[in-house]
Amino acid sequence: MSETRAAIMHCPFCADEDLHPVEEPHGAWECRSCLRVFAVKLLGLSTRRSAG
């Protein structure tokens, strides 16, 4: 994980906070509440501007 990015705070599946980093796959997180392992990947920035 990049030092300029915040750590994941909630599981995207069950919203629990019991998350722990796992070694494989690189950058993945384990939710010990729902037992899922997931990774979050930034794809890029949107080119759309918000109205306002």
N, CA, C and O atoms as a GROMACS GRO file, in nm:
protein
  208
    1MET      N    1   0.085  -0.118   0.000
    1MET     CA    2   0.000   0.000   0.000
    1MET      C    3   0.089   0.124   0.000
    1MET      O    4   0.190   0.129   0.069
    2SER      N    5   0.049   0.221  -0.078
    2SER     CA    6   0.124   0.346  -0.084
    2SER      C    7   0.111   0.420   0.048
    2SER      O    8   0.005   0.418   0.112
    3GLU      N    9   0.217   0.485   0.089
    3GLU     CA   10   0.213   0.562   0.213
    3GLU      C   11   0.128   0.688   0.200
    3GLU      O   12   0.095   0.750   0.301
    4THR      N   13   0.093   0.728   0.078
    4THR     CA   14   0.011   0.846   0.059
    4THR      C   15  -0.138   0.813   0.054
    4THR      O   16  -0.221   0.904   0.044
    5ARG      N   17  -0.172   0.687   0.063
    5ARG     CA   18  -0.312   0.644   0.059
    5ARG      C   19  -0.357   0.602   0.199
    5ARG      O   20  -0.278   0.550   0.277
    6ALA      N   21  -0.482   0.624   0.228
    6ALA     CA   22  -0.538   0.581   0.357
    6ALA      C   23  -0.565   0.432   0.354
    6ALA      O   24  -0.593   0.374   0.249
    7ALA      N   25  -0.556   0.370   0.469
    7ALA     CA   26  -0.589   0.228   0.482
    7ALA      C   27  -0.739   0.209   0.466
    7ALA      O   28  -0.818   0.298   0.497
    8ILE      N   29  -0.777   0.094   0.418
    8ILE     CA   30  -0.918   0.058   0.406
    8ILE      C   31  -0.977   0.051   0.547
    8ILE      O   32  -0.916  -0.007   0.636
    9MET      N   33  -1.094   0.110   0.567
    9MET     CA   34  -1.153   0.115   0.701
    9MET      C   35  -1.272   0.021   0.718
    9MET      O   36  -1.301  -0.022   0.829
   10HIS      N   37  -1.343  -0.011   0.608
   10HIS     CA   38  -1.463  -0.094   0.615
   10HIS      C   39  -1.463  -0.197   0.503
   10HIS      O   40  -1.418  -0.169   0.392
   11CYS      N   41  -1.514  -0.314   0.532
   11CYS     CA   42  -1.531  -0.418   0.431
   11CYS      C   43  -1.637  -0.372   0.331
   11CYS      O   44  -1.744  -0.328   0.373
   12PRO      N   45  -1.610  -0.382   0.199
   12PRO     CA   46  -1.711  -0.340   0.101
   12PRO      C   47  -1.829  -0.436   0.091
   12PRO      O   48  -1.929  -0.404   0.027
   13PHE      N   49  -1.819  -0.553   0.154
   13PHE     CA   50  -1.926  -0.653   0.147
   13PHE      C   51  -2.018  -0.649   0.269
   13PHE      O   52  -2.140  -0.655   0.254
   14CYS      N   53  -1.960  -0.640   0.390
   14CYS     CA   54  -2.042  -0.645   0.511
   14CYS      C   55  -2.031  -0.518   0.596
   14CYS      O   56  -2.104  -0.504   0.694
   15ALA      N   57  -1.943  -0.427   0.559
   15ALA     CA   58  -1.922  -0.298   0.627
   15ALA      C   59  -1.858  -0.310   0.764
   15ALA      O   60  -1.852  -0.212   0.838
   16ASP      N   61  -1.809  -0.428   0.801
   16ASP     CA   62  -1.743  -0.445   0.929
   16ASP      C   63  -1.604  -0.381   0.925
   16ASP      O   64  -1.550  -0.355   0.818
   17GLU      N   65  -1.548  -0.354   1.042
   17GLU     CA   66  -1.416  -0.290   1.052
   17GLU      C   67  -1.305  -0.386   1.091
   17GLU      O   68  -1.192  -0.343   1.111
   18ASP      N   69  -1.334  -0.516   1.101
   18ASP     CA   70  -1.235  -0.614   1.144
   18ASP      C   71  -1.150  -0.659   1.024
   18ASP      O   72  -1.159  -0.774   0.981
   19LEU      N   73  -1.069  -0.568   0.972
   19LEU     CA   74  -0.989  -0.593   0.852
   19LEU      C   75  -0.842  -0.609   0.887
   19LEU      O   76  -0.790  -0.543   0.977
   20HIS      N   77  -0.776  -0.698   0.814
   20HIS     CA   78  -0.634  -0.724   0.834
   20HIS      C   79  -0.568  -0.743   0.699
   20HIS      O   80  -0.623  -0.812   0.614
   21PRO      N   81  -0.451  -0.684   0.677
   21PRO     CA   82  -0.381  -0.704   0.550
   21PRO      C   83  -0.334  -0.849   0.539
   21PRO      O   84  -0.298  -0.912   0.639
   22VAL      N   85  -0.337  -0.902   0.417
   22VAL     CA   86  -0.286  -1.037   0.391
   22VAL      C   87  -0.168  -1.026   0.296
   22VAL      O   88  -0.156  -0.929   0.221
   23GLU      N   89  -0.081  -1.125   0.299
   23GLU     CA   90   0.040  -1.122   0.216
   23GLU      C   91   0.012  -1.151   0.070
   23GLU      O   92   0.070  -1.088  -0.018
   24GLU      N   93  -0.076  -1.246   0.042
   24GLU     CA   94  -0.108  -1.284  -0.096
   24GLU      C   95  -0.258  -1.284  -0.115
   24GLU      O   96  -0.329  -1.339  -0.031
   25PRO      N   97  -0.308  -1.227  -0.220
   25PRO     CA   98  -0.235  -1.148  -0.319
   25PRO      C   99  -0.191  -1.013  -0.260
   25PRO      O  100  -0.251  -0.963  -0.165
   26HIS      N  101  -0.088  -0.957  -0.318
   26HIS     CA  102  -0.030  -0.832  -0.270
   26HIS      C  103  -0.136  -0.722  -0.264
   26HIS      O  104  -0.210  -0.701  -0.361
   27GLY      N  105  -0.144  -0.654  -0.152
   27GLY     CA  106  -0.238  -0.543  -0.136
   27GLY      C  107  -0.378  -0.584  -0.097
   27GLY      O  108  -0.468  -0.500  -0.094
   28ALA      N  109  -0.399  -0.711  -0.067
   28ALA     CA  110  -0.533  -0.759  -0.033
   28ALA      C  111  -0.560  -0.745   0.116
   28ALA      O  112  -0.468  -0.733   0.197
   29TRP      N  113  -0.687  -0.748   0.150
   29TRP     CA  114  -0.733  -0.737   0.288
   29TRP      C  115  -0.824  -0.855   0.320
   29TRP      O  116  -0.897  -0.903   0.233
   30GLU      N  117  -0.819  -0.902   0.443
   30GLU     CA  118  -0.907  -1.007   0.491
   30GLU      C  119  -1.006  -0.946   0.589
   30GLU      O  120  -0.968  -0.877   0.683
   31CYS      N  121  -1.135  -0.974   0.566
   31CYS     CA  122  -1.238  -0.934   0.661
   31CYS      C  123  -1.265  -1.055   0.750
   31CYS      O  124  -1.311  -1.158   0.701
   32ARG      N  125  -1.236  -1.042   0.876
   32ARG     CA  126  -1.254  -1.156   0.966
   32ARG      C  127  -1.398  -1.171   1.012
   32ARG      O  128  -1.431  -1.266   1.083
   33SER      N  129  -1.483  -1.079   0.972
   33SER     CA  130  -1.625  -1.090   1.004
   33SER      C  131  -1.697  -1.178   0.901
   33SER      O  132  -1.768  -1.271   0.938
   34CYS      N  133  -1.679  -1.148   0.771
   34CYS     CA  134  -1.747  -1.226   0.666
   34CYS      C  135  -1.653  -1.323   0.596
   34CYS      O  136  -1.696  -1.397   0.507
   35LEU      N  137  -1.525  -1.324   0.635
   35LEU     CA  138  -1.424  -1.418   0.584
   35LEU      C  139  -1.391  -1.399   0.436
   35LEU      O  140  -1.342  -1.491   0.371
   36ARG      N  141  -1.417  -1.280   0.384
   36ARG     CA  142  -1.381  -1.252   0.245
   36ARG      C  143  -1.241  -1.189   0.240
   36ARG      O  144  -1.200  -1.120   0.332
   37VAL      N  145  -1.171  -1.215   0.130
   37VAL     CA  146  -1.044  -1.150   0.102
   37VAL      C  147  -1.067  -1.066  -0.024
   37VAL      O  148  -1.119  -1.116  -0.123
   38PHE      N  149  -1.030  -0.939  -0.019
   38PHE     CA  150  -1.056  -0.849  -0.131
   38PHE      C  151  -0.940  -0.752  -0.149
   38PHE      O  152  -0.857  -0.735  -0.059
   39ALA      N  153  -0.937  -0.690  -0.265
   39ALA     CA  154  -0.838  -0.586  -0.295
   39ALA      C  155  -0.912  -0.467  -0.356
   39ALA      O  156  -1.014  -0.484  -0.423
   40VAL      N  157  -0.861  -0.349  -0.331
   40VAL     CA  158  -0.918  -0.226  -0.387
   40VAL      C  159  -0.812  -0.168  -0.479
   40VAL      O  160  -0.695  -0.156  -0.442
   41LYS      N  161  -0.853  -0.131  -0.600
   41LYS     CA  162  -0.758  -0.080  -0.698
   41LYS      C  163  -0.808   0.052  -0.755
   41LYS      O  164  -0.922   0.062  -0.801
   42LEU      N  165  -0.723   0.154  -0.751
   42LEU     CA  166  -0.756   0.282  -0.812
   42LEU      C  167  -0.732   0.270  -0.962
   42LEU      O  168  -0.622   0.237  -1.005
   43LEU      N  169  -0.834   0.296  -1.041
   43LEU     CA  170  -0.822   0.286  -1.186
   43LEU      C  171  -0.780   0.416  -1.250
   43LEU      O  172  -0.722   0.415  -1.359
   44GLY      N  173  -0.807   0.528  -1.187
   44GLY     CA  174  -0.771   0.657  -1.242
   44GLY      C  175  -0.864   0.765  -1.190
   44GLY      O  176  -0.946   0.740  -1.102
   45LEU      N  177  -0.852   0.882  -1.245
   45LEU     CA  178  -0.935   0.995  -1.206
   45LEU      C  179  -1.038   1.023  -1.314
   45LEU      O  180  -1.010   1.008  -1.433
   46SER      N  181  -1.155   1.063  -1.274
   46SER     CA  182  -1.261   1.097  -1.368
   46SER      C  183  -1.227   1.228  -1.438
   46SER      O  184  -1.167   1.318  -1.378
   47THR      N  185  -1.266   1.238  -1.562
   47THR     CA  186  -1.244   1.362  -1.636
   47THR      C  187  -1.367   1.453  -1.630
   47THR      O  188  -1.363   1.567  -1.676
   48ARG      N  189  -1.476   1.402  -1.572
   48ARG     CA  190  -1.598   1.483  -1.558
   48ARG      C  191  -1.582   1.582  -1.444
   48ARG      O  192  -1.519   1.552  -1.343
   49ARG      N  193  -1.637   1.698  -1.462
   49ARG     CA  194  -1.640   1.798  -1.355
   49ARG      C  195  -1.778   1.796  -1.293
   49ARG      O  196  -1.878   1.777  -1.362
   50SER      N  197  -1.782   1.816  -1.163
   50SER     CA  198  -1.912   1.819  -1.095
   50SER      C  199  -1.984   1.949  -1.126
   50SER      O  200  -1.922   2.053  -1.146
   51ALA      N  201  -2.116   1.941  -1.130
   51ALA     CA  202  -2.198   2.060  -1.155
   51ALA      C  203  -2.198   2.147  -1.030
   51ALA      O  204  -2.215   2.098  -0.919
   52GLY      N  205  -2.180   2.274  -1.049
   52GLY     CA  206  -2.188   2.361  -0.933
   52GLY      C  207  -2.090   2.463  -0.929
   52GLY      O  208  -2.087   2.542  -0.834
   0.00000   0.00000   0.00000
